[in-house]
Amino acid sequence: MQTSAAAPTLPSAKGPFFIGYLLDFMRDPLAFTQKLEKEYGTLIETRIMGQNFIVMLGPEANQFVLQDREGNFSSFGGWDPYIGKVFPGAIMSMDDPAHRFQRRIMQQAFKKPALTAYISTMNPKIASGIEKWKAQGRFQVFPGIKQLTLDLATGVFMGESLGPEADKVNKAFIDTVEASLAYIRYPIPPFNMWKGVKGREFLLSYFKKLLPAKKATETPDFFSQFCHATDEDGARFSDKEIIDHMIFLMMAAHDTTTSTLTTIFYTLAKHPEWQQRLRASSLALGKTQLDYDDLEKLEELDWVMKEALRLYPALTSMPRMVAKDCVFNGHALRKGTIIGVYPIHTHHMPEYWSNPDNFDPERFSPARVENKKHMFQWVPFGGGAHMCLGQHFANLQVKSIMHQVLLKYRWDIAPDYVMPYQMVPIARPKDGLPVRLHRL
Ligand code: HEM
């Protein structure tokens, strides 16, 4: 924790000239951070693309940075270099007081009545979406789930179907996300940053066209809720803020949930006994679709989702910029330095998790509560002022989908199959996760 002791120099591991450890990080952020910890400890000065960067490992670092009681860190400084060109005005890269103001309005769209309405919109769409899956053969899980969550997002986020522009919208989202970690940071054709900026231009005009209708009537979708939400003082979003928030929200919600669902599919294919156990509890519930109040009844599904997010958090790391000189564990962090915290590393620390590489959902059970040793040892949704606003929505969506899928299908993979992960920018399988899907 923070101390006022003298501030010794940090161990330094800068890697190859200029590019530093970027490739190691992108290839395997878990192996990279574990190697750094083994050789240098939990606070390491490194370099990525010519810029000094401090890697901060472990739950205490997570707490110090994410809780940020003293205003030491800037989210704008951390995130904007990555996402600023494609997601300007994203709430995730705002600092106070603007962040507090925007979040107060935005959270109206995440309250229980709104969530209850979203789940009623989603349920029939989940049923018709998964009905189309091709059973009795090879099924590519990742693209299948991605299509499903995109279809759900257009209903729940925009209140309508995408129609003939569906492919363009989907492509624009993929391009904007890919641009966030593009090696070439300028929008030069045909590179990723250029595609991302073009994608954003398309999304801006797309949302602008829909705005007047959304403002005219209040409907149970995020777009309409953002148009009508007010904070306690009656303040509301401007048109520009509504569109910026919508574009960011679609990205924040879509890829993270797809990643989590894919991991759940994978772990349940590897552990058929757990697949059967979850199916049994879904059957015992006695209904084909979940309501908001059913969520807590599927306790084992909750452990599995938590375990999937522990093993493969959708966001493996979170960046910040040091906003004012401060001291952590006796080491000085200088204003202007970029730092990162790493949920994926903390989630595999043997000090906090028994056999951390094993899939063992019961570690989250009330009998074991392995996750309660430190408030910041399980942080797939972050923590503090920027903690994921969509956590409950993600729970709702992931569990509603898995409940319906478990009742309709069984799936398996070859026993020696290991899913090749691309962990950055958002965890996903490189091969789409091919499984054998059987209709029940
Ligand atoms: C399993 C799925 C999800 C995961 C793992 C996830 C993870 C995260 C994380 C780690 C952050 C914090 C980033 C930081 O502090 O730098 C975050 C922020 C955010 N997430 Fe999520 N997220 C998920 C789903 C969603 C969904 C479904 C939505 C919306 C419906 C959403 C909306 C947001 C928003 C608006 C923020 C920014 C909050 C702020 O800065 O105040 N997320 N998410």
Residues whose N, C-alpha, C, O or C-beta is under 5 A from the ligand:
A	BS01	HEM	I91 M92 R103 L249 A252 A253 T256 T257 T260 A314 L315 M318 V379 P380 F381 G382 A385 H386 M387 C388 L389 G390 F393 A394
